Amino acid sequence: MRSTRRPPHSALTIATTAVLACAALAACNKTAAPSQPTAAAQQANDSFAAITTACTQFLAAREAHVDPFSEPGTQGSGTWAKTGYSPALVQPEVNATESPVTPFVGKIVIKDNEARATAATEAEAKAITLTPAHLLSNRTHTLVYSFDGKQWRWQNGQRLTKAPGQNDAMVALTQAEVSAPGPKGFAGCLPQQQPTQ
C-alpha cells in the first residue's frame, strides 16, 4: 500500500505559491487610476498655489534698503547700513486634516540669506555692492495657514536664523511683522481676503 502523505516541502511550496499569487494580485490592484481630488481639495490646492505665486513674486521684487544703524546696546553711532536678501527659495505644502472646521492646512517655507554692510554716510551705504562676503545670516521662515473650506487664513509663523559664529535663533513672527510691506515684511505672502490686524 502506497502512502498518500506528501513530503513536508510540498506544503511549503503550496504556501509560497499562494503568497506569491496574492502579492501579484495586490500589485495588479495598484495600477488602478488614482482617485481624483475632491472639489474642496482642488479649491484648497488652487487657492494656495495662488498665495504661493504671489509670495514668490513679492519676495523676488525685494530690493536692498539703507537705514540708520547701531549695534545692539549702543546709541545711534551715525553709521548707515545697506541690507539685502538673496533670491528666496519658496516651498509650499498643503495637507488634509480630520477637522471639519479647517479641512486643510498649508505651510510655506521661505529660505533666503541676509547680507549687510555699513558705512559712515547714507551716500556711501547706498553705493555699496553687497557680495557673499557681507553675509549676515541664513534664514528660514515658516508661515502656517488654515483653510476653512472657503479661504485661507494665516495662523502663525517663525523664523530660524543661522549666523556665522552665533547660536541659531528661533523667533515667533507676529502678524504685524508678516504683513509689513517692503523688504522686511511678507505682506505678499498673506491671503488677499484676510484683513490685517
ZATORDO-503541 format. One record per atom (N, C-alpha, C): residue in three letters; x, z, y. Coordinates in steps of 0.05 Angstrom, whole numbers, plus 5000, padded with zeros to 4 digits. Each point is the difference from the previous one (the first is absolute). Example, Ala and Ser with C-alpha at 12.3 -4.5 7.8 and 13.67 -1.06 7.14 Angstrom:
ZATORDO-503541
ALA526451564886
ALA498250005024
ALA501850005024
SER499349865021
SER501650015024
SER498550145022
This chain:
ZATORDO-503541
MET501750004977
MET498350005023
MET501850005025
ARG499349815018
ARG501649985024
ARG499150195021
SER501850105016
SER499450195021
SER498949845024
THR497950115012
THR498849875024
THR501150135026
ARG501850184997
ARG501250135024
ARG501849815014
ARG499849995027
ARG501749845016
ARG502650155006
PRO502249865003
PRO502450145008
PRO499650125028
PRO501350235006
PRO499650145026
PRO500649825024
HIS501949824998
HIS500749845023
HIS497849805007
SER498349934982
SER497949815006
SER497950125019
ALA499450264998
ALA498250145019
ALA501249995028
LEU502550045001
LEU501450005026
LEU499949725012
THR500349794983
THR499849735010
THR497249945011
ILE498050094987
ILE497249965009
ILE499650145027
ALA500950255002
ALA499650155025
ALA501549865023
THR502549914994
THR501649875021
THR498649745009
THR499049854981
THR498649755006
THR497550065017
ALA498550214994
ALA497650075015
ALA500850085029
VAL502150155003
VAL500950085027
VAL500949755016
LEU501549824988
LEU500849765014
LEU497749835007
ALA497949984983
ALA497749845006
ALA498550125024
CYS499750275000
CYS498750135023
CYS501649965026
ALA502650014998
ALA501649965024
ALA499749725010
ALA499949804982
ALA499649735008
ALA497349965013
LEU498050124990
LEU497349985012
LEU500050135028
ALA501350235002
ALA500150135026
ALA501549835020
ALA502149874991
ALA501549825018
ALA498349775009
CYS498349904983
CYS498349785007
CYS498050085021
ASN499050254999
ASN498150105020
ASN501350015027
LYS502650045002
LYS501350035026
LYS500149745015
THR499549774987
THR500149755014
THR497349935014
ALA498150184998
ALA497449965014
ALA500550005030
ALA498349875015
ALA500349985029
ALA499850285012
PRO501850065020
PRO499850275012
PRO497450035016
SER499150245001
SER497450055014
SER500449945030
GLN498049895012
GLN500049935028
GLN499650255017
PRO501350025023
PRO499650245017
PRO497150015010
THR499050245004
THR497350035011
THR500049915029
ALA497649965011
ALA499849935028
ALA501250215018
ALA499650264993
ALA501250215016
ALA503050004999
ALA501149954976
ALA502949994997
ALA501149765015
GLN498649784999
GLN500949765015
GLN500050055030
GLN497950135010
GLN499850075028
GLN502250195008
ALA500550204983
ALA502150205006
ALA502749865001
ASN500649834981
ASN502649864999
ASN500349815023
ASP497949855006
ASP500249805022
ASP500450145027
SER498450215005
SER500250135026
SER502750165002
PHE501050104978
PHE502650135001
PHE502349805004
ALA499649764989
ALA502049795004
ALA500149925030
ALA497650015013
ALA499949945029
ALA501550225016
ILE499650254992
ILE501550225014
ILE503049974996
THR500849934975
THR502849964994
THR501249785017
THR498549785002
THR501049775016
THR500350085029
ALA498050135011
ALA500150095028
ALA502450195004
CYS500450184981
CYS502250195002
CYS502749864999
THR500349814982
THR502549854998
THR500649855026
GLN497949875011
GLN500449855025
GLN500750195023
PHE498750235002
PHE500550205021
PHE502950094998
LEU501050064976
LEU502750104996
LEU502049775006
ALA499449764994
ALA501849775005
ALA500349955030
ALA498050085016
ALA500249965028
ALA501450225016
ARG500950214986
ARG501450225014
ARG502649905012
GLU500550105024
GLU502549935013
GLU501550265007
ALA502649985004
ALA501650235007
ALA499050105027
HIS500350265005
HIS499150125025
HIS502250185011
VAL500050035026
VAL502050175014
VAL498650235013
ASP501050244995
ASP498850255011
ASP502150195009
PRO499450185018
PRO501950225006
PRO500550164974
PHE502450104997
PHE500750134974
PHE501650255005
SER499450204985
SER501750245000
SER500050114972
GLU502350104992
GLU500250114973
GLU498250244997
PRO498950054976
PRO498350244997
PRO501550255009
GLY498550175015
GLY501150255010
GLY501649985026
THR500049765012
THR501349975026
THR498049915020
GLN500650065025
GLN498349905022
GLN500949725007
GLY498349855014
GLY500649725006
GLY502949965009
SER501449834986
SER502849965006
SER500549745015
GLY497849855007
GLY500449755014
GLY500749774982
THR499950054974
THR500749794980
THR497549844993
TRP500449744995
TRP497949824992
TRP500549914971
ALA497849954985
ALA500349924972
ALA498349754996
LYS501249814985
LYS498549774990
LYS499550044971
THR497549994992
THR499250054972
THR498649754990
GLY500749924976
GLY498749764988
GLY499650054970
TYR498549824988
TYR499250034972
TYR500549744985
SER500850034975
SER500449764983
SER497249894992
PRO500049754990
PRO497449904989
PRO499050204979
ALA497550055000
ALA498850194981
ALA499249874974
LEU500450154978
LEU499049924974
LEU497350154997
VAL497849854997
VAL497350124999
VAL499049964972
GLN499350224986
GLN499149994972
GLN497250134998
PRO497949844996
PRO497350114997
PRO499350074971
GLU498150184997
GLU499050074973
GLU497150105003
VAL498249904983
VAL497250094999
VAL499450094972
ASN498750244998
ASN499250114974
ASN497150095001
ALA498749954977
ALA497250104997
ALA500150304994
THR497950145008
THR499850294994
THR497450054984
GLU499550244992
GLU497650084987
GLU497950095019
SER500650025026
SER498250115020
SER498149795011
PRO497450065000
PRO498149815012
PRO500250005031
VAL501150215011
VAL500350025030
VAL502349835009
THR502250004986
THR502349835007
THR500949864974
PRO498649784994
PRO500649864975
PRO502849884998
PHE501349965024
PHE502749895000
PHE501850155019
VAL502550024994
VAL502050115018
VAL502249795002
GLY501350005023
GLY502149805005
GLY502450145012
LYS502349874997
LYS502550115011
LYS501649765010
ILE501250045023
ILE502049815010
ILE502650155004
VAL502149904987
VAL502750115002
VAL501649815018
ILE501150115021
ILE501549845020
ILE502950105000
LYS501949834993
LYS502850075000
LYS501449845022
ASP501550155016
ASP501649875021
ASP502450175007
ASN501749895017
ASN502350145010
ASN499750035030
GLU501050225010
GLU500050055029
GLU502950015009
ALA500549865022
ALA502749995012
ALA499850095029
ARG502150145009
ARG500150105027
ARG502849995011
ALA500249925025
ALA502650015015
ALA499450115028
THR501950155011
THR499650125026
THR502049885020
ALA499250035025
ALA501749905023
ALA499550185024
ALA501749985019
ALA499850175024
ALA497849925019
THR499349745000
THR497949915018
THR497949844984
GLU497649975012
GLU497949854988
GLU500849714996
ALA501349885020
ALA500949724998
ALA502049964977
GLU501950194997
GLU501949984978
GLU498650034973
ALA498050174999
ALA498650044974
ALA498449744993
LYS498849885020
LYS498549754995
LYS501849774991
ALA502550015008
ALA501949794993
ALA501250034972
ILE499650224987
ILE501150064974
ILE498749814979
THR501649894982
THR498949864977
THR500350194976
LEU497850084989
LEU500050194977
LEU501149864976
THR501750134985
THR501149894975
THR499750214978
PRO500749944975
PRO499950204979
PRO501850245005
ALA502049975017
ALA501750235007
ALA498550215016
HIS497749925012
HIS498450195015
HIS497850144984
LEU500149964973
LEU498050114983
LEU499650305005
LEU497550085005
LEU499450285004
LEU498850124975
SER498149844987
SER498750114976
SER498649774985
ASN499550064974
ASN498349844983
ASN497450164999
ARG497749865004
ARG497550145001
ARG498049884980
THR498450184988
THR497849914983
THR497550145010
HIS498049845010
HIS497550105009
HIS497949944978
THR498450204994
THR497949974980
THR497350065014
LEU498349805002
LEU497450025013
LEU497949994979
VAL498150194999
VAL498050024979
VAL497249965013
TYR498449844986
TYR497449925009
TYR497950064978
SER497550025008
SER497850014981
SER497949805008
PHE498649904979
PHE497949805004
PHE497350114991
ASP498150015019
ASP497450124993
ASP497949804990
GLY500949774993
GLY498149794991
GLY499449805021
LYS500650075026
LYS499449825022
LYS502549955016
GLN501650215005
GLN502449965017
GLN502250194991
TRP502449935008
TRP502450174995
TRP500350195023
ARG501050244993
ARG500650205020
ARG502850114994
TRP501650045022
TRP502650124997
TRP499650304994
GLN501450114980
GLN499750284992
GLN502450175009
ASN502449914993
ASN502350155007
ASN502549834997
GLY502250115007
GLY502549864997
GLY502450185002
GLN502349904992
GLN502450155001
GLN502449815004
ARG502250125011
ARG502449845004
ARG502350154986
LEU501549854984
LEU502450104988
LEU502349875015
THR501850165012
THR502349895015
THR502550084986
LYS501749804995
LYS502750054988
LYS502049915020
ALA501550205011
ALA502049945020
ALA502850074988
PRO502049835006
PRO502750064989
PRO500950275010
GLY501150154981
GLY501150275006
GLY498050225005
GLN497449944995
GLN498050205004
GLN498250034975
ASN498650224998
ASN498050034979
ASN497749825005
ASP498749914978
ASP497649845003
ASP497950175013
ALA498349875016
ALA497950145014
ALA497349874995
MET498050164992
MET497349904995
MET498250145020
VAL498549835015
VAL498150115020
VAL497349874996
ALA497950155005
ALA497349895000
ALA499549855026
LEU498549784998
LEU499449845024
LEU497150075008
THR499650035026
THR497450055011
THR498749735007
GLN497450005003
GLN498749755007
GLN500949915028
ALA500650195018
ALA501049925026
ALA502649854998
GLU501850094983
GLU502649874996
GLU499649724988
VAL498249984980
VAL499649754987
VAL498549805018
SER498250105016
SER498449825017
SER501449925026
ALA502450115005
ALA501549945024
ALA500749705001
PRO499649875023
PRO500849725002
PRO503049985004
GLY501049754999
GLY502849965005
GLY501750054976
PRO502650005003
PRO501950014978
PRO500150274985
LYS499150215013
LYS500250274987
LYS497650064982
GLY497749865004
GLY497650064985
GLY499449794979
PHE497750034988
PHE499149824979
PHE497149925004
ALA499249965026
ALA497349945007
ALA498949764985
GLY501749804995
GLY499249764985
GLY499550054971
CYS500650244990
CYS499650064972
CYS497450174995
LEU498550055022
LEU497550144997
LEU497749804997
PRO498050084983
PRO497649824998
PRO498749965027
GLN499149765006
GLN498949945027
GLN497450155006
GLN498450064980
GLN497450135004
GLN500350295007
GLN502350124993
GLN500350295003
GLN500850075028
PRO498450165015
PRO500950095026
PRO502350204998
THR501849995019
THR502150205000
THR499150255013
GLN501150224992
GLN499150265010
GLN502050115019
